[in-house]
Amino acid sequence: MKIKYFAWIKDITNKDYEEINKNHPKNIEDLKKVLNSHYPDLKKHMNKNILRFAVNMEYVSTNKNLNSSDEIAIFPPVSGG
């Protein structure tokens, strides 16, 4: 499973991406728990529910089940002008 980080999320994780090869999260809510434990500074953003998730290049708005081969992208809120 590949997790890709964008914008200021990369600043918090100090990574563009990471791979989870063992004990991958079973769904988005599990992934949030894993990320909260690894990156405590992300927790406040997760709790506000402002981050957006895409699984295999498709945005998801529900607690989607995940597979070990999935690519998950995490984005901050986007504003237009």
N, C-alpha and C positions, 0 to 999 in steps of 0.2 A: 504494500500500500504506500503510495506516495502522497505526501502532504505538501502543498505549495502555498507559500505565504506572499502576500502582496502589500505594497505601500508601508505604512508604519507598523504593520504586524511583523514585517521582516526585522524592524528595529528592535522589537520586543524579543523575538526569538533568536536574533543574530544569525538567521538562516534564510536562504531563499526557499529551501525545501528540505524535507527529511523523509526517510523511508522507515516504515514500521514493518519488519519482516516476521516478527513473532508476536503472538497474542494481540493481533490487530483488533481495534474496536469493532464491535458488531453493528453499531449504528451511529448516527450523528451525535446523539446525547452521550454515548460512551466516549466518543472522540473528544467532545467538550471536556469531559471529566479528566481524560488523559492529558489534554493540553493545559487545563487548569493546574494540574499537579506538577507538570514540567515547567510551566511558565506562569508563575503567580501573578505577574503584571497583566496578563490577559484576562484574568478572572473577572475583573470589574466590567470589562467589555462583554464577556460572555454572559454575565448576569443581567446586563442591560438588554441582551438579545439584539445587539446592533450589527454583529458580524454576519456576513453572508457566506453561504457555502455553495460550492458547485461540485457535483460528482460527475466525473467523466465529461466535463465541459457543459453540464446542464445545471442551472441553478435549482436548488431544492429549498422548499419552505416547510417541509415536514421532517419528522425523524426517520429518515430513509435508512434502510438496512444497507450495510457496506460489505464488500467482498475484499479479499486480500489483494486482488488485482486492480482495485479502483484507484483513481487519481482524484484527490480532493483538493480543491483550491479554496482558500479562505481570504475574503475581501473585507475591507472596512466599508462603512457606508459611503455611497457615492452621491455627490450633489451635482446638480447641473446649473447652468447659468445662461 
